[in-house]
């Protein structure tokens, strides 16, 4: 098949796929996968039977092939740099080569034995931790090699060990050991952060969740944390064009939005100081005179925009972003912004007075400016004010540090972690250790310019290199990144990384491990995916009881409509739990309340439940006490006690109270059987709609019955 024919077929498929309702796309994918499996198109094959091939494979020039042959010859001769280059090439499929993880492992192991190379030791530990290729998974070996790399100060190994000791994955849980390693990684990150321009380096870019491309782990509108539509470049470009149009029309607010976009960067827009300067110049020209004075007659909103623009121009001039650094211009514009109450300008101007940049050094003036910025809840101002008054106002300083840390300032987290570590050394105990670990971990995972594999993983995913992206995200997952665990699990469930594990069961095993770790870090829908794995026996022996427990936890902690529906199904059929029609209805009702997009599935399930309930009742089976669809809304115990005190009438003479009490007692019995249910949740408002679906189903059945 020619490339043109393939492109036309793919285009036709995309157009047809757009016509398929999003609610049924998951089922279509599963059906396609099942058909592909029957036809022998397993993992690593495209939908048209063409084996998946990473971009660039088989397209090497003669010069590249000769260079690769030379590298192999040097590696066989024991040249360390050549061994490392060959291992990296085989691991990630560089230079158009195919991925060969088994050969890569042999070369990493060879290099670690030749010279004790820290990267090679870390990679050997990674192989043993994950069981890549034909390597047997051995946690002890993994811990040994990763520890050897960490002893040499290799940051990825330090981060991996820190996560293992903190979570008890592959090693005995130890807060003290986790503290040592997270502290080492955090120090490395902070040194790099402070080695940059004034006010510190820009934070690493946004960590994209691959699930956002389809609106969530299960798709759009499938839960409280899913999106209403998938995130794509076309929607972003449309929004960008809208702001650019408004900026050209003279809207300074739109200009400021574009300044912020290009200054910080975005998933779909690279950081561009030149573009930020361009839109900043538009704002300055409209709101300031040529002499740098604020124009008269500005509205309050325009004055606020002018203050932000002046502060931003001052900061960029001081840092040399978009143009060569100009401290004099920085002082001028920061003074303008500070005079208008701009918090970032107040903090930056305070730093200039503190360091004596373009002004005489004045600690008192700097402290006053920091205080003003802190009072405006500026995180940098809170940190700098805390450091300035720590010796004489410790309580005030700690309150400001904690406030900045709660809002995600890495320098605040670093100092707070240091105080907790000191307290632990002074006898503060386990609580101080856990607080220190939490803050150091925050710094280690945010200030990760030097050790994070996520940027390379995202770049590989963007160019369609599924194998390299999967490997990089798996490394991030082993370091404890929740986005790494999520993305690695998603990629391991998709076709395209066929060279990493020898069997489909190995992919499922590793995906379940990452779903579980992600769920323990409260990643949305990860707990529900864990339940799915136990229900279908993917990556672990099938266990309906474990599936029910995972679904119950997801329903309680995440209000997941999918988990609630799954629990309803299990209670309806008695799978993994005792059959209970009342609990089944409760969870179906809850799923309907939690996710309105699942209305059709919930109502069909309620209609089926009603038929099953009536059949069981007619057959003389135990269907529980009390009616299923005509019971009034159950109430909590507090509501029942208040109602009883207000009525002050004998319950035996009050029929309504009698029904309330019976429903509440039924609730108590249900809660005794299943701890995951909540008081006062089951409702009967869906009766009429459910009956409508019953009539609809009966009518459809009648239409298709053969007439005799």
N, C-alpha and C positions, 0 to 999 in steps of 0.2 A: 504494500500500500504506500503510495507517495505521500510526501509531506503535505501537499495541497489537499489531497483527499482526506487525510487525517484531520487537518484543520477544519475543513468543511463539516466533517462528521461531528467534531467537538463543538463547533458553533451551533449546529442543529441541536445537539444534546442540551447545550446551555439554554437555548430558546425554549425547548420543550420542558426543561426542568423548572423554568420560571412559571410555567402554567400549573405545576403541581402545587396544591395547597400546602403551606408550611406545616400544618398539623399532621399530614400523612407522609411527609418526606422521610421521617425516621423509619417508618414501616417499609417504604419503597427501598431505602438503602439496605435494610435487613433482608428483604426478599431478593434483591439483586445479589447480595453477598451469598445467600443460600444457593441461588441458581449458579453463581460462579463456582461455589465449592463443588456442586454436583458435576459441573463441566470440567473440573480440574483446574480452574483458575484461582489458585490459592493466593496467600499473602505474597506480595511482591509482583503481582501481575496487574496490568491495566484491565479496564472493563472490556476492551476489545480483544483480549488474549495476548496482547503485546507485553512482554516482560518489562517491568518497571526499570528504567535506566536513569541514573543520576545525570544531570546536565554536564556535558563535557566528556563523559566516558567514551572511549574509543575514538576520540578526535585529536589525539596527540600528533604533533608534528614529528618528523624524523629526528630533529635536533633534541626535542624533549625526550623521546624514547632513548636516544643515545645517552643523554644525561642521567636518566633513570638507571640504565644499565651500569653506568659508571658508579652511581651511588651504591648499587647493590654490590658491586665488586669491592668498593672501599669498605662497605659494612662487613663483608665476609672477611676482610683483612683486619677487622677489629678497630677501625677508625671511629672514635666515639661520635663525632659530629655526623658522620655518615649514617651510623646506626640510628641516631636520633631522627635524622631527616627521613630515613626509610620508614621508621615506626610511625611518624606523624603522617606521612603520605598514605600508608596503608590504613591507618586508623580513620582518617577523615576523607580519604579519596581525593587527595590533592593532585594537581597537575594532570587531571583527566584520568587518573588511575581508579580502578575499582576498589571498593572498601573490602579489606581482608582483616577482620579483627583477630583471627587466630595467629596470623603471621605478625601482626602488630604487637600482640602480647609477647611473642617470642623475642622480638627485637627490644621491647621495653625491658623485659626480664634480663636479656643479655647486657643491656646498657647499665642496668642497676647493679649487676654483678661486676661489670668492668670498672666502674668508677663511683658507684653510689650516687648517681645523678638523681637529684631530688624529684624532678619531673617524672623520670622513669619510675622511681619508687612509688610516687603517688598514683601513676597510671596502673601499675601492677596491683596496688591496693584497690583501685577502682574496679579492675577486672574481677578480683576475688570477691568484692562486695556485691556485684551485680550478676556474676555468672555469665558474662558476655561470651559469645561464641561457644566453643567446647570447653571453656574453663569452668571447673567445678566451683560453685559458690562456697567460700570458706571465710567466715567472719574473723576467725583468729588470724589467718594469713593477711587478710585485708587490714586488720588493726595493726599488725606488725609493720607492714610496708608503709602504711600511711603515717605511723608514728615516726619511722625513720626519716621520711620526707619532712615531717613537721619539726624534727630536731634540727634540721638545716634552715629553719625559718621560712619554708615554702608555704605561702599564704593559703592556697587552695587546700593543702593538707591540714593546716591549722584549723581552717573553717570546717572541714569535714569532721575532724576529731571533736571539735567543740559541739557540733550538732549531735554526734553520736553519744557523747557523754551527757549532754543535756536531756536527750530524749530516750536514752537507753536502747538505741538502735545499733545492733552489732557490738555493743559493749555494755558493761554494767553502768547503770546511771550513777553519775558522780558530779555534783554541783561544783565541787572544788576544781576538778579537772576541766570541766566546761569553762569555768571562770578563767583559768590560766590561758586557755587557747583563744577564747573570744577576746580577752584583753589584748593578746598579742596581735590579733587581726585588726582590732579597733585602733590600736596605737599606730599601726602601719597606715591605715586609712586616714587618721587624723593628721599625721605628718604630711601626707600628700595633700590633704585639704588645705592646710595652713601654708604650704609651700607655694601656693598660687598667688594671684594678684590680691590687692586689698579686698577685704570682706570674704576671702576664701574662694575656692574653685566652685564652678557650677556643679551641681549634683548630677550623677549619672542619669541618662535618659530614661524615659518611660519604659517599664517592663510590660510588654504587650502580652495579654492572655490570648492564646489562640482560640479559646472558646468564644471570645468576643466576635470573631469573624462570622460566627453563625448565631449570635445573639445569646449564647449561654451554653453550658455543657450539654443540655438536651435540646437546645434551639431557642428561638424567640418565644417570649411569653409563656415559659414553662414553669416559672417559679417566681418568688418574690425578688430574687437577685438576678434574674435574667433580663435581657434588654427587650424593648418593644420591636426592635429591628436590628439586623446585623450591622456591624461596624464595617464600612467599606470606604474606599478612597473616593468614590464618586460622590457620596453624601458630604464628605469633608470638602472636596473641591467646590461643591455647590455653595456650601456655607462660606468658604473662603472668598469666592467670587462675590457673594453678597456683601461681605464686609469691605472688600476692595472697592466695590461700586460706591458704597456709602462714603468711604474715605476720599475717593475722587470727587464726590459731591460736596466735600467740606465738612463732613461729620467728624469732629475731633474725637468723639468716643469710639468710633470705628477705627480711627487711626491708632488710638491707644491700645485697643484690642489687638491690632496687628503688630504693634510694637512688642507687646507681651508675648505674642505667638512666636515671632521670629527671635526674640531675645532668649527665650527659654527652650524653644524647639518643641516639636510635637512628633507623634508617631508618623504622621504623613507630611510633615514639614520640617526639614532640617534646620538646625540653629543657624541663623544668618544675621550677624551683627550689622552688616551693610544695609540690609533691608530694614532692620530695626531703626537704624540711624535715619534712613530715608523718611519713614513715617513719623519719626520723632521730630525731624526738621519741619514737616508739614504742620505739626501741632504748634511748634514754637513760633513759626511764621504767622499763624492765625491768632495766637493768644498773647504774644509778646511783641513789643516794638523792636526796632533795630538796635536800640540802646539797651535791650534786655529788661525793659520795664513792662509790668503787666498792663495790658490794654484796659481801658475803662469801659464800664458798662457790661462787664461779663456777668452771666448768670452764676448762681452758686455751683451748679454742676460744671460749668466751664472753668470756674476758679479751682475746683477740686482737680479737674483734669490738668490744669496748668501746673498745680503743685506737684502732681505725680510726674508730669513730663520734665519739669525742672530737676526733680530728684533723680530721675532715670538718666537724664543727660549728664548730671554731675557724676553719678556712679560710673557710667560708661567712659567718661573722660578720665576719671581717676584710674580705672582698670585698663584703659587702652583698648577698648572694644569697638571695632569699626573704624577707628582712627588711632594714631599714636597717642600714648598717654599724655595728658595735659593737666597736671595737678592744680595749676592756677585756675583754669576754667572749671575744674571740679569744685574747687573751693567757692567760686563765684555762684555756681548754680545750686550747689548744696545749701549755701546760705539762703538763697531765694526760697528753695523748697522748705528749709527749716523754719523760715520766718512765716510760712503759710501753714505750718503745723504738720508737714508731711513726715510720717514716722521714720521711713527709711532714710530720709535726708538728715533727720536729727541724729540717728544712730551713726551714719557715715561721717557726719561732721564731728561728732564726738570722738570718733577714732582719729580724725585728723588732729584734733587738739591733744589727744592722748599721746600721739606719736610725734607731734611737732611738725606735721606736714604742712608747709606753706604758712603756718601760724606759729607763734611762740607756744611751747609746750605748756599746757594748763590743765592739770589733773582735775581741779575743782570744776572748771567749765565743762570738761569732758563728762564728768560724773553727772552734772546737771542735765546735759543733753541726753545722756543715756537714760536718766530717770524719766525725762519727758517722753522718750520713745517707748520705754517700758510701760508707762501709764496708758499709752495708746495700744497696748498689747502687741508691740512689735517684738518678735522672738529674739532677734539679734540684740535689740536694746535691752531686753530682759536679761540675757546672758551677760552682756558687758556691764550692766548696772550691778548685777549680782557679784561679778568678779571685783568690781571697784569698791564695794562696801562690805565684802565678805569678812574682813577683819573686825569691823566695828558694828555691823548689823547682820549677824549671821542668820537670824530667823528671816529677815527680809530678803536676804540673798538667796537662801534655800527656797523660799516661796517663789521667787522669780525664776530660779532654775527649774523648779518642778513645773511651773506654768509653761515655760518654753519647751520643756521636754514633752509635755502632754500634747503640744502642737507639732511635734516632730522635728525639733531643731537638733541636729546631730551633736553640736558642741555642747548643748545642754545635757543631752543624754550621756555624753562622755564624762562630763564632770559629775553628774549624779551617780553614774556607775562607780567612779573613783571614790566618792564619799561612802557608798555602800560597801565597797571592797575594803576600805579602811575600817569601817565599823565591824565587818566580819572578822578581820584580823584582830580587832580589839575585843572579840568575844560576842559579836552580834549574832552569831549563829546562822542557821540555815536560811532564815527569812532574809537576812541581809545579803546572803550569797545569791539567792534567787533574784532579788532585785538588781544586784550588780550584773548578773548574767543577762537578764532581760535587756538592760540598757546597753551593755557592751554588744550584745547580739544585734540590737537595732543599728548601732553604729557600723558594725562589721558588714551588715547586709545592705546598708544604704551608701556608705562611703567605700564602695568596692571597685574603684577605678582599676586597681592593679591585679585583682584576682577573680573577678566575676566572669564566668563563661557565657552569661546571658546575651551580651551584645553579639558575640559570634554565633550563638544559637539562633537569634532573631534574624541575623543576616543570612544564615544558611536556609532558614525557613522561607525567607522572602524570595530567594532565588530558586526554590524548589528542591533543595538538597535535603531530602527527608532524613537520610541516614546521619549526616553530620549534625543536623539540627537535633535529632533524637539523642545522639551521644552527648552533645553539649548540654542539653536540658537535663539529661540524666546526671551529669556531673553537678549541675546546679541543685538538683534534687538531693543528691547525697550531701551537699553542703547545708541543706535545710531551707532553701528558698521555696516558699510556697508556690510561687509562679513557676518555678522549675519543676516541682512535683506535679502540678496541674498540667503543664504543657507536655512533659515527658509521658504522663499517663495517656493523654489524648493521642500523641503520636504513636505510642506503642499499640494503640487500638486501631490505628489506620494502616492500610497497606502502604508499602513503599520502603520500609526499613528491613527488607528480607535478609540482609547479610549480617544482622546483629546476633540473632539467636537461631539455633538449629531447628526449633520446633515451635508451633503456635502456642503450646502450653507454656513455654518460657516467656513469651511476650505477655500472656495473660497473668502469669505469676508476678512479673515485675510491675505490670500496670496496677495490679491489686495492691502491691506494696506501696506504690506512690499515691494511689487513691486513699489508702488508709492514713498515710502520713499527712496528706493534704487535709483530710477530714479532721485530724487531730489539731490542725492549725486553723480550723474553722473556715476552710475554703468552701464556698457555696456549692452545693450539689455533690460534693465529694463523698459525703456519707451515704447519700442515696446510691451513688455508683458502687460504693462498697457493698451495699445491700444487694444490688443487682448481681455483683460478682458471686456472692454466696448463693443467691437464689438459682442462678444458672450454672454454678460450678465452674466459673472461669477464674483460673489462677489458684483455686483452693478446692478441696472436696465440697460437693454441694451440701449446704446446711441451711435448711429453711428456718431453723431456730435463730441462727446468726443473722440471716437476712431480715427476719422480723425485728430483731433487736436493733439492727442498723437503721431500718426504716423508722422504728419508733423514736430513736434518738434524733434522726433528721426531722421528723415531724414535730418533735417537741422543741428543739433548739433552733431550727431554721424555718419553721412553718412551711415546709416543703409540701406543696400540693401533690407532687408525684409520689412522695413517700407516704402521704396519707392515703392516696388511692391504692397504693400497693398493699398497705396494711388492711384496708377494707377488703381487697380481693382475698388476702390470706385468711381473714376472719370469716369471710363468706364461704370459702371452700374448706376451711379447716386445715390449711397448709402451714405447718410450722407452729401453729397455735391451735387451741381448742376452737372448734366452730362456734361462732357466736354471731347471730344475725343482727343483734342490737349494736354490738361494737362495729360490725361491718357497716351498718348504716351511719353510725356516728362518724366513721372515718371518711366515708363517701361524702357526707355533708360537709365535713371539715375541708376536704379537698376542693369542693365547690366554692366554699367561702374563701379559701386561700388563693385560688387561681381561677378567675372567671373564664379564662380562655379554655379551660378544660370542661366547660359546661356540658358539651355533648357527651363526652366519655362518662362524666359523673351521672348524668341522667339516664343514660343507657344502662349503666351499672346498677343504679337504683331500681330501674324497671326490672332488670334481670333478678336482682335480689328479692324484689317483691314476689315474682313468680316462683323463685326457689323456696322462699319462705312459705308461700301458700301450699306448694306441693309437699313440703316437709310437714306442715300442719295437717294437711289432709291425709298424709300417710301415717299419722300418729307418732311422728318423731318429736323429740324434745326441741322446741323452738324458743325456749326461755319464757320468762314470765312477763306479762304485760303485752299490750299491742305494739306492733312494730312501727306503723306509720301514723297512728292516731294518738300516740302519747303526747301530752303537753310538754312544753320545753322544760327539761330538768333544771333545777336550781342548785346553787352551791349551798353548803351547810350554813354559811353566814346569812344568806338570803332567807333560808328556811327558818332560822332562829328569829330573825327580825320579823318575818311574817307571822310567826306563832305568837310573839310577844304583842304585836299590834292587834291581832284578832282577838286573843284571849277567849277563844271559844273552844269547846270540846272538839277535838279532831274527828270524833266519831259522828258528830252531827253536821259536819261541814264537808260536803262531797268534794269541793275543789281542793280543800286542804288535804283531804285523804289522797287525792290523785298526786298532789305535789309531793307528799311524803313517800308515796309508793315509788314515784319516779326518782326521788333522791336516794331511797334505799337501793333501788336498782343501780343507780350510779355508783354507790358505794361498793356493791357486789362486783360491778365491772372493774372498778379501780383495784379491787383486791386481786382480780385475775390478770390485770395488765397495768403496770405502773406507769406506762407511757401516756395513758389517757388523762384528760383534764376534766374538772368539774364544770358542768353547765355549758357544754359545747354542742351536744347533739341538738338538732332542731328539726322541726317538722314542716318548715315552710316550703319544701320542694315537693309536697305530696301531689298537688294538682298537676305540676309539670311531669312528675314521674308517671302518674296515671295516664297522662296524654301519651307518653312514650309506650306504655303498656298497650294502649288501644292501637297505636300506630304499628307496633310489632305484630299484634294479633291480626290486624288488617292485612299487613304484608304477608303473613303466613297463610291467611285465608285465600289471598289472591293467587298464591303459588300452589295451593293444594289442587290435585287433579280432580276434576268433576267426574262423578260416576253416573 
